[in-house]
Amino acid sequence: MARESGGLIWMNGKFVPFEDAKIHVLSHVVHYGSSVFEGIRAYATPGGTAVFRLDRHVQRMLDSCKIARLPIPYGYDELMDAIRDTVRKNGGDACYIRPVVYRGFKTLGVNPTGVPIDVAIAVLNWGKYLGKDALDHGISARVSSWNRQAPNTFPAMAKTGANYMNSQLIKLEAVADGYEEGIALDVFGYLAEGSGENIFLVRGETLHTPTIANAILPGVTRDCVMTLGREMGLEVREEQIPREMLYISDEV
């Protein structure tokens, strides 16, 4: 069974005990945020453990590495196998999977040329992202004073660790003000996304969501929601959405 701590973590092709999965304090990633990661769910089904859209997640991680100029030393098939093996080694049950690619230690300095690239895969217990109560009763959210990053500053299409400083500020502000989540606008004032999730609005029989050009992560779950929406007969629109739509939508 997956766990919050304990078990085995895959590191650079080898399984190591949870407590031994360590990096140097002077690693490049610690000082400069040079990492790419994914958050993947696996579910227990009658036919065995099913990993949700693993192929899409692995491809996005490789795309993120390319954008971030992180030359990952493993290919698509190797990562697919490593993730499956890590789930099996930790019990093969419902779990959260966190693969991460990061720059290790060689020397300090912003220039990462020659710094080793390390890869790790962890499997953990992690319930509903905003808690089970959120599914039953919804949450409160505020429009954040922090915008998503401007074009040509941080690569919004890449799931990099550095991007998540922006997410932390959005989340911390929301919680400090008594809300469970913050909703960020882009630099032009249009809806972008939450601190750690894409956003959809329902008005009538239409499902609205921001475009990739609104400085959002191209979410794997986002794509699934759009696919299901169309299958249900909803009109699905990817478009620039003014914040006012938050106040007149039937659902957010």
Number of C-alpha atoms within 10 A of each C-alpha: 15 23 15 11 13 13 20 22 26 22 19 16 15 10 19 15 13 15 11 10 14 9 12 11 11 13 20 25 22 16 12 16 17 23 25 28 24 19 13 21 18 20 15 13 10 7 6 11 18 18 19 14 14 18 14 15 20 21 15 21 25 23 17 23 21 13 17 18 11 21 16 18 12 15 11 13 10 11 21 16 10 22 23 17 15 20 26 15 17 19 15 20 19 23 26 21 23 17 23 19 27 26 25 22 20 15 14 13 10 10 10 20 10 10 16 17 20 21 21 20 24 23 34 21 14 15 11 9 10 12 12 11 10 13 11 8 8 13 13 13 17 19 18 19 14 18 23 28 20 14 13 8 7 15 19 22 19 22 25 24 18 16 20 14 12 15 22 14 16 25 25 16 19 22 15 9 13 12 15 18 24 27 27 29 25 20 16 13 15 20 30 31 25 22 22 16 17 18 18 21 19 19 14 11 13 15 21 22 23 22 17 16 15 24 26 26 20 17 18 17 16 16 12 11 15 20 13 13 16 13 10 10 10 16 15 19 16 13 15 19 20 14 16 10 16 18 9 12 15 12 12 16
